[in-house]
Amino acid sequence: MATTLTNSSTTVSDTGSAGSCLTHPQGRFGRILICILLTVAALFLLNKLFMPKYMSGIYEGALVAEYYASEKNHQLLIIGDCEAYENISPITLWEEYGITSYIRGSAQQLTWQSYYLLEDAFRYEKPQTVIFSVLAMKYKTPQSEAYNRLTLDGMRLSSSKIEAIKTSMTQGESLISYLLPLFRYHDRWQELSWDDVRYLFKRRGVSHNGFMMRCDVKPLGSLPTPPKLGDYALSENCWAYLDKIRELCAEHGAELILVKAPVPYPHWYPEWDAQVSDYAVNHRLLYLNALNELDAIGINFTYDTYDGGLHLNLNGAEKFSRYLGGLLNERGLPDLRHDEEISAIWAEKVREYTAMKDAQLAELEITGRVATFLK
């Protein structure tokens, strides 16, 4: 039975309370808010679903995102392209010298992308040393959307990511397609697989602190004659961003070291080498052209490359890492193997590294090819 309360001229009946709530402005606002939240959640899930997971095929696409799951107490950060993530082993640096390191590498990483990845990394940690792989200096302009995606899609949203996108976009690309990848990848619905669901929120690791392992061997054969260039000057854009990398390191108290990896292809012209060398001298930086140190490193291209000299295999990368670690040790990076907490973390990394090495070697023995890239 309805109850009516009367107070002079005001009458309120509880029979109308439920209906009036639904038409009240606050009720409408609540429904609108719920719709907005559901729309945002749906967009978030669809973005995650349609984004390539890189758990098969082009594993390099998973490298940039993997960094965020790592512990953030590295003495050394390495930025650059495949000359970084395929030729230097952080696990070897740890086992031989007690140096903690991470490679923020990606395929065909451009100089300005290296800068923004480093700027992003300094939000999380303060390394004592930064290595920049100088091969990227050869690229004057953005190369392709495909390579851009392998670097930029994996970055967390930040001002660094937005600026990296703006400086990297090729003709026809848009900022919104990077910020909301669903607009770019919506037509992947025909390609969606169980992996897209399985790795929706958490992917398996493809690297060992940024290093991609290859245990197979393909000896160096004959290399193509490098073409003559009309202009050997490295671009002003690259120099400007190398300046920014140097200044960023100085701001955070990190030593910057420039490195050319000990692989003969793509060709590193003497004219490029001289320009980088002059820059290092002028700014009092260490520049290591490891092509000049092949004997000291012990590289043998009959056994130490998996693709005919473009990249080192595990054997070659461990050799180069031992050489590099000795140099870093001499420059003051301390041995942290006495730290029990850090040693426990790296013991697990060594275990995963050894397990993948054993798996790849077993595959080579049975099938002659490497198929294991996921941890």
N, C-alpha and C positions, 0 to 999 in steps of 0.2 A: 504494500500500500504506500502511496506517495505521501511524503511529509512536507508540509508547507510551513515555512517560518515567516511570520509577518512582523515587520518593525516599521511603524508609522506608514510611510508611502512605499516602502521597498518590500517586494515579495520575491523569494527565491525558492524554486522547486527543484529537488534533487532528481526528478525524472528527466530533466533536460541536460544534466551535467555531462554525460558521455557524448552526446551528439554535438554539444557546443565545443568540446575539446577538439574534435576533428576539424571544425571549421575555424578554430581560433588561429590567429596569425602565428603563434608559437608552434602550433601543430603543423601548419604548412611549412614553416621553416625547418622543422625536424625532418619532414619527408624529403624536402629539397636537399638537406644535408646528407641524408642517407643515400639518396640517388647519386650525389656527387662522390661520396666515398665509395660506393659500389662501382661507379664508372672508373674512378682512379685505380681501384683494385683490379678491375678487369683489364685496363690498359697495362698495368704493371705485369700481370700474369701473361698477357698476350705478348708483351715485349720480351719477357723472359723465354716464352715458348718459341717464338719465331727467330730469336737471335741464334746464329750458328753456335754450336757448342764446341767444335774443334776437338772432339774426342776420337776422331778418326780422320784420316787424310791429312789436312793441313793443321798439324798440331801446333805450329808456331802461333796460330791465332789465339791460343790459350795463355801465352806467356805473360802478357802485361797484367791480366787480371789475377794471376797466381800470386803476384807480389803481396797483395793485400792480406793474404792469409798467413804470411810469414811473420816470424818474430821480428821486431824492429830494433835490433841492437847491433847492426852490422858496422864493422870498422871500415869496410870498403864497399862502395857501390860502383858498378860498372854499367855504363850506358853505351848503346850502339846497336848495330845491326848484327847479321849472322857472324861477322868476324869477332863479335863478343860472345854471343850465346852458344856458338859451336866450337870455340877454340880455347875457352878458359873454364877450368873446373873448380868451383868453390869448395868442393869436398876435398880435393887435393890440397888446396891452399890451407884448409883446416888441418888435415892429417899431417902435413909436412911442417907447417909453420904456426898453427893455432890461430890463423887469421879468419875472422868471420866476414863473409862477403855475400853479395847478391848481385845478379846480373839483371838489370832492367832493360832487356834487349827485346827486339822485335824485327821481323823481316823488313829489310830495306828501310830501317829507321832513319829518318832524315834529321839533319843537324838541329833544326828548330823543334822537332818532336823530342829529340834527346833532351833539349833544354827544358821543355815543359814536363817531361817525365821526371827529370831531376828536381825541378821546382816542386812537383807533386810529392816526391819522396821526402824532401826536406820537411814536409808537414808532419811526417811520422817519425823521423829519426835524424840523427846528426852524425854521419860517418866522418871519420878522420881523413879519408882519402877517396877521391873520385877518379875513375879512369874513363876517358872518352875515346872510343874507337873512331879514328879519323877518316876511315874510308868514306863515310857519309858526306864528307866535304866535297866529293866529286859531283854531287847532285845540286844543281842550281835552283831547280823548281820542283814542285810536287810532281810525282811520277804517275800515280794511278789511284783510283778509288779503292781498288782491291787491296793494295798495300796499305793505304791509309786505314782501312777497316781493321787490318791485322794489328795495328798499333792503337788506334783511337777508341775502338769499341770496348776494349778491355779496361780503359781508364774509368775510375770513379768520377762521378759528376763533381766538378770543381771549376773555379775560374781558370785553372791551368788547362783542364780539358777543353773548355770553351775556346781559349786562345789557341790551343794546339789545332783544333778543328778549323778555326778561321784561317790560320796560316797554311793549312795543308790541303784545303778543298781544291779539287780540279774543276774544270768547267762543267756546269750542270749539277754539281752537288749543292746541298743546302744544309745549313746548320741544324734545322729541325729534324732532318733525317738521321742525324747522329744523336741528338738529344732524345728523340722518340724513334728508335730503330724500327718499330713496327711499320712506319711509313716506307721504309726501305726494303724490309724483308717480308712484307705481307704476302708476296707471291710464293713464299717458301712452303705454303700449306701442302703443296703436292709432294714436297720432299721430306716432310716431317716423319720422324721415325721414333722408335722407342727411346733412343738416346736423348731426344729432345725433351721427353718427359722425365726420364731417369736422372738427367743432369740439370733439371730445371732450376734447382736452388744450390746444388753443390756439385762441382765437377771433380774428377780425379786429377791428380797432378801429372803433368807431362815433362816436368823438368826437375833438376836438382839445384835449387836456389838459382833458377834461371838458366842453367846449363842443360842443353839437349844432347843426350848421349847417343853415339853411334859407334858400335864395336866392329863393324864390317870394314873391309879393306878393298880399295880400288887404287892401284898405284898411279902415280903421275905419269901421263904419257906426254905427247908433244902438245905444247900450248900454241894457240893461234898468235900470229904476229900482231902486236898491239897497233891499232891504227894511229896514224899521225893526226894530231888535233890542230885545228886552226888557231885555237886559243887555249893556252895551258893555265890561264889565271883562274884560281878558285874564286867562286862568286862572292860578291860583297855581302850578299844575304847570309851566306855561311859564316863569313868572318864576323858579321854582326852578332850572330847567335853564339859563335864560339866566345866572343867577348862577354856575352851575357852568361854563358856557362862559367867562365873564369870569374866574373864578378860575383855570381851567386855562390860559388865555392868560397871565395874570399870572405863574403858576408857571413858565411856559416863556419868559417875557420877550418875548411877542408882543403887539403892539397889536391890540385888538379894535375893529373898525368895524362899525356897524350900517347896513344899506342896504335901502331900499325901491326896487325897480326902477321904471323910468319907463314902466310900462304901466298903463292905467286899469282893467283888469278881471282878476281879481276885485277888487271894490271895497275900497279901503283907507279905512276910516271915519276922519273927523277925530278921533273919540274914541280910536281905537287909536293914531293918529299922536301925539296929545298924551301918551298914557301912555308910549310908547317914547321920545319926546323928553324927558320928565321923567326917565326912567330914565337916559338918556344924560347928562343934566346932572348928576344926583346922583352918577354914577360916573365923571364926567369922560371920557366916550367921545364919539367923533364919530358922529353919526347923520346920514346923508344920505337924505333923502326926495327921490329923483330926479324925482318927479312935480312938484315945485316948481321944477325946473331944466330943463324941456323946451325952452325957448327957448335957454338956454345950451348945452345938449347938441346942439340942432339937430334934434330928433326931429320928423318929419312923418308922421303916421299914414296919410297917403295912400300913402306909399311904403315905410315902415319897419317894417311888420308883415306877417306871412304868414298870420295867422288872425283878422283883424278887431280887433286890439288886445289880445289875450291875451298874445302874446309878440312880441318883435322878430324881424325877419328879419336876415340877415347885415348888410345895410346899416345897420339901426338898432343892432344889437349893436356894430358897429365904431364908430359914433358915440358910444355910451355908454361904450365901453371907452377911447376917446381922452380923454373927459372924466374918467373915473375914474382913468386913468393919470396925468393931470396932477395930480390931487389927491394921489395916492399919492407921486408924485415930490416934491411940495412937502412931504410929511410924512417925507421922508428915505429912501425906498426908492431905492437907487442904480441907475444904469444899468450893466448888466453886458455890454453889447455889445462892450466892449474885451477881454473874456475869450475867448481863442481856442477853448478846449475847450468852454465853454458855447455859444458862437456856432455851433460846428459842430453841436452837438446840435439847436439851435433852427433852423438852416438846413434840416435835414431835416424838421422840423415845418412850417416855412413851405412847403416843397415839397409836402407832403401836403395841407396846407390849400388851397393854390392849385389843386392838381389836382382836389380835390373841388369847389371853387368853379367851376372851368371845366366840370366834368362836369355839375353841376346846372344851370348856365346853358345849356349845350348841350341838355340834356333839356327845359328850359323852352321853348327856341326851337323844338324839334321836336314835342314832345308836349303842352306846356303844363302839365306836372306834374313834380315832383321824385321820383326813384326811387333815387338814389345816396346811401347812408348808410354804406357800408362802405369803409374805407380799403384 
